[in-house]
């Protein structure tokens, strides 16, 4: 994102909380970007950041092959904040001492202020933090002052003259209650940021950029029914009007009545040129007999490309393809350890730009999921689209474990609809990241009336999360689970057992396939 937003650069050393640092900074109204630790110094200078944050990481700074940025990063002339590994790297570069901790700190700790500090201004004399480190700075570099400590470690050091600061703890996590205040001090007091980053300012800048990119051309967007593609389409439509055409393909693997509901939501919005394509039979035929989850995803992806290409060809000359790529996708493609492992394929509509000779428009590629929702609200998209739970691109095919056919889709659609209704009835829909049903590839013995049954099993998955990167299983009230189970078994012929998934991410994933 260019415009003239104040920018803070985060250098990523592989820390598990790096994205969380970025989210917290943006919540404070300052635009930031995550770049790999080995980003060339010239690239960083050319970004003209107001400040730089060195993230945490799993390595030891003194080990061979440990990730190091260019030391010149500390000489650019802007404030630098090192967090955990970032603090240790500051000390390592500048003549301090970093050693294995005699007593490793993982979890809650108490920090005691030992001197006045601009970074820690406004905090109590003793405050709780979250620690996660096996190494520690045992001697601050020359010119640095220790301003806070725990019982066993230096917690905060700073060199005010050079505007270099370091924290051994993690201010970005919720377990450091004053962490947001610390980051705000760094951004506003030390970096001098005013905080001009917001959904409305993003929209203004994005529209200008889209106009510059597309010019007088025409664009097409593949709508999934989810929030990302809907917001991307609404943003581009705001910029180029009816020169954008949206195609919403019913692959036969959507939730119950979803095709009609989503089309109605788009039509009610009234500012998108949406074409609905019913192609469910075609997708189910292509999937016949296939059980492998990766193969199912690829089949659906290939089939979607063919359907989309056929429909787009009817529109005449198209120059651009709009996609709802988000910032986590961009970050993961530039992993500090090389390309991220492929957990699952079929993200967006890969293959289309090359096949159709289209140029990509990705207006949301700087945003996290919660920011996308905020942009959607600012664009006045209906709540039925904005508040939708994440839904896998291949649809219910990856929630049917094993082969996919019309009967299995029906069983899952009906079961999932019960889950949706009961979660809404309990007023829990906005408290959960996702809640859905999964059809298992097993049958179990049951008794209904005087009849012995041998029918299928539904698993219920409900999780709480801030961004989907990690998730905890939801402690749904027993009465809600009871109503879901009773309704599924009594109302849906072919299901005689319901189980509840109590796995968190990690080690599990949210989806089963």
N, C-alpha and C positions, 0 to 999 in steps of 0.2 A: 504494500500500500504506500503510495507516495504521498500526494497532497503535501501539506506541511505539518502533519501531526508530529508532536513531540514523540521521539522514539527512544526506547530503552532496548538494548540488545542483551539477550541472555545467551551465554555460551554454554552449550550442553556437554557435560562430561559423563553422561550416562546415568544421571540420577533418576531415581524412581519418582521424584516429586517435581521434575523440571516443568512439566506442563502446568502443574499446580501453581508454580511461581508465576508463570505467565498469566494464568487466570486471575490471580490475586492482584497483579499489577494493573491489569485491564479493568478490574472491578474498581480500582482507584482512579479511573479516568485517564490512564496513560497507555498509549499504544506501545506494544512491545513485540519483538520477534525472537524466535529461538533459532540459533544457528549452531552448526557443529563446532566443537572446541577448536578444530584445526582450520577454521575460516581464516583466509589470509588477512593480514593486518590492513592491507590497502582496501579490501572489501569492507572491513569494519569502519575504517576512516571515512570511506565514501558514503556510508549510511548516515553519517553525522549524528551519532547517538547523543542523547543528553546524559546517559549513564550506561554502565555495563554491569551485568550480574554474572558471576561465575557460579554455576550450579553445583549441586552435590554430585557424588559419583561413587561407585563401588570399589574403585582402585585405591592403591596407596601411592602417593605422589612420588615416592622415592624408588619405586619398582621399575625395572626395565620394561619399556613399552607402555608405561602409564600415560594416559592422555594429558598432554600439556598444550596449552595455547601458546602463541608467540609471546614472549615476555614483554615485547613492545606494547601489548595491550594495556599494560599498566602505565605507559608513558603517553597515551593519546591525549591526556589532559582533561578527561572527564572523570567524574566519580566512579569508583568501582566498588561493588559489594560482593565479597566472597562468602558463600554459604556452605558450611561443612567442608567438603572436599575443596571448594573454592577458597575458603579461608586457609586451608593447609597449603594450597598451591601458592597463595600470596606469600605465606611464610617461607616456603621452599625457595621461591624466586628471589626473595629480598633479604636472605641471610638469617632467618629464624630457624627454629629446630622443630621438626615433625618426627614423632616417634610412636610406636605402638602404645596404645593406652594400657596402663597397668590394670585399670578397672574400666572395661568397656561400658559405654553408656548406650543403652537402647531403651527408649521409652521416656516416661515423664521424669523431669528433673527440676530443681529449684535454682534459679539464677539470682545472685546477689550483686547489686550495683556497687562498684568500688570507687567510681569517679564520675564526674559530670560528663555527659555525652550528648552530642546533637542527635546521633542515631537513636539513642534510647530515651530521648527527651519525652517527659510526660508519663513515664512508666513508674510503677511503685518500686520501692527499694528492693523488694524481693518479689519475683514473679515466676510462674510456671512456664516451662518450655518442653519441647519434644526433641530428644536427642536420638541420633542413630549413627554412631561412629565407632570404629575400631582403632583409629589413629587419633592423635591430638597434637596441637601445638604446645610444646613444653617450654618454648622460649620465643617470645615475640620478636619480630625483626627490629633492627635498630630504627629509631624514630617512631615506633609504634607504642601506644599506651594501652595497657589492659584496663578496661572500664567495667567489666563484669566477669564473674567467675561462678562456677558450681563448686561443690565440695571437692571435686577431683580434676577439674579441667578449666582452662581459660575459655570463657564463653563469648567474649566480645573484645576485639582489639581494633584500634583505629589510628591512622596517621592523618590528622586533620589538615595539615599543610598540603599533603599530596592528595587528599580526598580519597584515601584508600581505607576500606572498612571490611571487617570480617566477623562472621557469626559462626560459632561451632554448632548451634542449634538450628532448627528449621522454622523460620517465621511464617512459612506459607501454609503450614498444616493447622487444622482446627484445634489440635492439642496444644498449640501455643496461642493462648487467648489474646495476647497483646501483639501477635505477629503482624496483624494488618497495620497497627499503629507504627510499628518499626519500619515496615515497607513504605508507609506514607511519609514518615520522616525522611527516609532516603530519597524518595521521589520529589517531594515538595521542598523540604528544607535544604537538602544537600544538593540535589540535581537541579532545583529551581523549576520543576515542571508545574504547569498550571492545571493540567488535567483536562484536555480538550477532546478526549476520545469518548464517543457515545454512539448509540445506535443511529441517532439523527445525523450526526456528523459523518458517520460511515456511509450512510445512504447518499448524502450529498456528494461525497467524494467518489463513491462507486458509480453513481449515475454518470458523472462526467467522464470517468474512465471508460465505461461501457460505450458511451457515445463516440468517444475517440477511437475505440477499438473497432466497432461495427460500422461506423460511418453511415452510409446509405444502404448497407447490405441487409440481408434477411437472415433470421436465425430460427432454429428449431430446438425444442427442449423436450426431453423424455420425462414426463411426470411419473412418479412412483406412487403418489398419494401421501408420501411422507413430507415432513416439514422442510427438509433441505431443498429438494427440487422445487417445492411450491414457493419458497422464499426466493430462490434463485430466479425462477420464472417471473415472479412479481417485480423483482428489482429490474430485470432486463426489460420487462414490459413498460415499466415506468420510464425507462430511457428511450426505447424505440417504438413503443406503441404496438400497432397491429402488424408490424413487420416481424414479430415473433409469433410462431405457431407452436402450441404445445400438443404433444401426443401422449395420451394416457392409455396404455395397453393393459387389457384384462387378460392375464396369463392363466386364468382359471385357478390360481393359487392364492388369491386374496382372501381376506376375512369375509365372513358372511355379509352379503349385500354391500360390500365395500365399493365395488365399481359404481353402483348407482349413487351411494352416499357421497363419495368423493367427487363425482361429476357434478352432483347438485351443489356441493360446497364451492366448487370452482365457478359454476354458473351463477351462484348467488353473489360471489365476489364481483363478477361482472367485468373485470378488467383484463382477463386472460382469454385468448383465442384458443380454446381447448377442443381437440378432436379425440373422441373415445373410440377405441378399437377392441372389439370382442374377439379374442383369439384363444380362449381357454382350451377348446378341443384340440387345437394344433399343438399346444404345449404338452398336454397330457399324452397325446399320441407319441410325441418325441421322447417322453420320459418312461414309456411303458417298459416294465421289467427292470429298471435301473435302481440299484440300492446304494451304490457308493455315493457318499455325500459330495465329494469333489466333482465327480462325473455329473451328478444332478445339477450342481451349480453351473458347470460349463455348458451343459445342454441348454439350460434355461437362458444363459447368457448368449449363446450362439443363436438360439431361436429368436430372442428379443432383437438382436441385431438385424436378423432377416426381416422380421415384421416391421421394425422401425424404418429400415431402409426402404421397404416397399411403400410404406405410407408416406414417408418424406418425399419419395420420388414423385408422388402425385401433386406435390405442392409447387413444382417448378424449381427454379434455381435457388438453392440455399447456400449460404456462405459460412455460417457459424453454427456450432453446436453448444448449447448451454448445459453445464453440468453443475451439480450441487456439491462439488468437492469442498471439504472442510479442512481447517488448519491441522487437526491431528493426522489426516491423511498425508499432508505435505511434510509434516515433521517426521513421520515414520518412514517416508521415502528417502530421508537424508540422515538415517540413524548414525549415531556416533560409532557404532561397531560395524558399519557397512549396511547393505540393504536389509531391511527388517524381514524376519522370517514370514513366509506366506502362511497365515493361519487359515484363510479361506479366500477363494477367488470371487470373481463377479462383483467388483466394486464399480458403481456407476455403470457406464455403458462402454467398457473398454473394447477397442477395435473399430468403433464407428468413425472416429475422426479420420483414420487412415483409409478405411474402405470408401467413405463418401467424400474424401478430400475436403473435409471441413476443418475450420480453425476453432479451437476451443475457447469458450468464454466461461470462466470460473469465478463468478463475482463474490463467492463466499470463502475463497481459499485462505483468507486471513482470520476466519472466525471459528470460535468454539461453538458447541451445540447451544449452550445457553444464550450466547450472543446472537445466534441465528434466530432463536425464538424472539428475542428482543427486537431484532430488525423486522421480523414478521409482524409483530404487534404495531410497530411504528408505521408499517405499510398498510395497517388495518386489514390484514388477512383474518378470516374468521377463526374463532377459537377452535372450531372443530378440526382445523388444519394445524394450527400452531401448537396445540397441546397434545397432539397425537404422540403416542409412544413410538420409539424406534421400531422399525419393522424390517426384517431381512429382505434384501433385494430379490432373492429367489422365492420369497413368500413362504407359504406353508410347506413347500417341498422339503425344507430343512427342519421342519418341526414334525414331519412324518418320518419316523426312523424306519428305513427300509423302502420298499417300492412305493411309488405314488400312483394311485388310480382314482377314479371318480368317487368310489365308495369311501375310500380312506380320507379324501379331501372333505367329503360331506360330514363324516364323523368328527373330524377335527374342527371344521368350521362351526358346527353346532356346539361342540364342547367349548371352544374358545369364546363363542358368543355368550355362553352361560357365565364364564369367568368374567368377561367384560361387564355384563349386566350386574353381577353380584358385587364386583369391586366398586362400580359406580353407586350401587344402592347403599353400600357401606360408607360412601364418601371418601374412598381411599385412592381414587384415580390420579389425583395430583400429588399424592405422597409417594407414589411408586415410580421407579424408572421404567419398569416393564412388568407386565403380568400377562401370562398366556398359558395355553394348553399345548402339550406335546403328545402325539400318538405313538405309543410304544409298539415294538414288533413282536409282542408276546400276547398270549391269551391265558386267562386264569379261570379256575373253577369258581362258580358263584351259585347262589340259590335265589330265585325270584318266584314268590308264591310257592307252589309245590314242584316247580320245575328246576332241574339242575341246568346251569348255563356254563358255557365255555366261550367267553367273549374277551374283547380287547381291554387294554389298560390305558388310562389317560394319566399323565403326570402334569401337575400344576407347577409352574415356575413364577415366582414373584420376587423381585429384587429392588433394593433401594440403592441409589447411586447419585453422584453429582454429575458425572460426565461419561459413565459407561466404561471408563478405564479400569476401575475396580468396582465391585458391587458386593453387597451383603444380602443374604436371603432375608426376605421380609417376614417379621413375626406377625403374620396375619392372625386376627382373632379367631379362636376356635369356632365360634358360631358362623363366621364367614366361610371358613373351610367346610364346615358341616353343610351349609346350604349349597355350596358349589358341588360337593360330592353327591349329595342327595338328588339335586336336580339333574346332574349329568347322567347318573345311573338310572333314574326313573324316567327321564324324558327322551333319552337318546338310545334307541335300540341298537345294540351291538357293543355297548360298553357296560361292564359290570364291576369295574374297580377303578378307584382314583387314589393316586399317591401324591405326596408333596415333596418337592425337591428342596433340601436344606443345605445346598452347597453354595459357597461363596466364590467370588472371582477375585484373585486366584485362590485356589488352584484350578477350579472349574472355569468354564466360560459361561456367559449368560445363555447363549443358544446351545442346544444339544448337538447340533452338527455345524 
